[in-house]
Each structure stands twice: as structure tokens, then as C-alpha cells.
């Protein structure tokens, strides 16, 4: 006999480990390589001492000379707050009762709910990983059609059918909880469920993931937004907080040398090694075209799970889905750590139960939770090529 209690047991004992593994290691190629740690977490904050440079106590000398003096390591104090990551699923009382005498139907019910929760969580975790923490989807929408309820956006890959967005004019919320009901990827348009009559063609608007403005993890884009402080420090005070960036010039040709020069410069300034490349859609095509211009065959590498991807001088090249299509991101994954209070857990009620009845509805909800933030120990060990054409 299936009951509410057995449903909770299945969520805790069967599905939690699967969800945790999928979210941590099967969401995104970069996220799967990032270290996870509960160290440096103090209450709601992360305080991490990061070495600045290296110890200078090494030299070669005569055997009767004075031994080298070790200088103290220098450290930067990185600070951040734990971000609250939630994933919620709903199961109706009718569905539980309908499957109470059929184990197979009950398993199918939970599998369907888990698949939906997992798909949404994976998408948004990946989007956050490459974001700046603000939850912005498009800093400026290109156009909107109030009659047909459509919005033309620059980063169509950041949207999915079913998601809710907020529309802002500067820092003023104009429309909240606008649900995306369809997407025309070719035209870079999203169709929404609310009238857009509150918008004016004379004003500029931005879109955010609904309810999350300023609340997401400190992703890759935060490293490259050099107009803002990073981890509580003023970038102007520390060259090591500034990543490598290069925009292709009007008279500059994009080729393999441009990428290699960027890698060399990043490794020179950070004393680290780039181990992953992420290319936007247009940049990836230009990269393939450039490599094919003097090679008969492209190099590919086999990844864990049997996936094959383009390789550049032994480095895997992934699709930069959430970045600008004309950019290439160069990353040293060893510089990143996901600092967390705990791994993924179910949010429990006062009596220890996982499923909770939604007030005034015959629906039970369960919430997956993680408190964490991403910190890059060497911002100058990351790079980006822009405007590839």
C-alpha cells in the first residue's frame, strides 16, 4: 500500500542521491570539474584566504653561504554570501491515492516529477554558472510586440518554455511572473502569457529570472565585469583580479594563433594552465572554418560518458550556450571551488517530513535545497576572446 510516508521515504532514500549526483556531475562539463567544499563557510558567509603570488624562499648558492630567507606568503581575503538554491516539485493528493495500490504507477509518478525537477534545475544551474549573480537574462530587450505578446531577445538560449521572467525598467519592476509559453529560436522571440501594454517603445527594458534578481551564484560573467568589485575587493587595487580579455580588431584575422596567444598570456600572468575552452555558436563555426582551412581532419577528444567534442591542441572545446555567440571562454577549472554549507538535501518540516501540503490546495510539495556560492581563486587565470568574426 503506497502512502504519503512511503512517498517521503522514496524521495529521501532513493531519489536524493540520484538527484545530487546528476546535479553536481551531469549538469555541465565545467560544473562537473569544479571542486566542492564545506570549508571556509562561516554562518551565512564564505571567507576564503587566497594566496597572492608565491613564496620567494628558494635560490641556488654556495654551500657555505647563508640559506635563503623565506618571505611570508601574501593573501587576499575573498568574501561572499551563501546563495539559496531551491528546486520544488508538486504531487497532487489525487495522484498519490490513484497509485496507492499500484507500485508501478507510483514509481512512474515519482520518476516523472523527478525528471521535470532535474531538467529545470540543470538548465538553471548551468545558466547561473555562466552568469554574473544578478539573474539577468537580457540587459536590453531588442523589441516587443504588445499585440502578439512577443519579446525579441539577444540571448534566446537562456529561455525555456515554462519559465517565469520579470521585466525591469532600470531597477524598477514593471512586470513580474511573466511566463514563457513558446519560443521561436530562429527569430530570437519568446511568447509570453501576459499583455505587454505596460511597456513603452520609448523606454529600455531588461529581463530577469523571476524573483531571483541579485540572488544567484557568482558565476563566470562576474569575473569579466571589471566595472564591479569582486569578492568584496576593489579590482583597481589588485591586477590578479582582472581576467584576460581581447576583442578581435577590425583588421585582425581570427585564427589558431589568436587562441594560442590568449592561452599563453593567461598562463603567463596566472602561473596556471587553461584546461577548457567554451565557444559560442558563431565563434565555434569560425573556429572550425579556420582549422579546416589548413587541415584535412579536425581533432576530437572523447569525454566521460562517451561524448565526443572538438579539440584544440589537446584542450576540449565545448559549446558556450549561455554566453555571447561570438565569444570564446578560456578557463582553468582548477581555480574554481563551489563552497557550500551542505550538499543537496530535502527541506524538512518541523516534524521531519519532506512533503508538505500546499495551503488551501490538495497538493503536496517537496523542496530540494543547497546553500552555496562559487569562488574563483585566480580571476586572472581566466580569459575571453570577443567579437570573433
PyMOL commands that set and color helices and strands:
alter all, ss='L'
color gray80, all
select helices_A, chain A and resi 4-25+31-33+93-98+103-129+156-158+220-224+235-237+239-241+256-270+281-292+333-335+379-381
alter helices_A, ss='H'
color red, helices_A
select strands_A, chain A and resi 35-37+41-42+45-52+74-81+83-92+136-138+143-145+150-152+164-169+172-184+189-192+206-209+244-247+276-279+300-302+308-312+315-319+328-331+336-340+345-346+356-357+363-376+383-386
alter strands_A, ss='S'
color yellow, strands_A
deselect
rebuild
show_as cartoon
